[in-house]
């Protein structure tokens, strides 16, 4: 099958308003004859370790402040900034 209508999808999921991600993966594999690899979410211990790392928390706070104060560059603005810095250092 190359495509599926909303009605076909609804029928395949037996009209469930909520589905588990594993059901969706199985449906995609069955209908499109492909094999998917789903990576696991980080372990709870990893999340706790990151959340308790003062350096990571400081970096997150700094990023939030940068966004709030408009110090986040778009890709184009960042490129322009770097080009200006390079030209300035070449001049002297």
TARAHU-V242095 format. One record per run of one state. SS is the DSSP state (2 for helix, 1 for strand, 0 for the rest). FROM is the first residue (numbers start at 1). TO is the last residue. Records with the same first field share a line. If there is no record, write none. Layout:
SS = FROM-TO ; FROM-TO
This chain:
0 = 1-5 ; 13-20 ; 33-43 ; 52-53 ; 69-74 ; 92-92
2 = 6-12 ; 21-32 ; 44-51 ; 54-68 ; 75-91
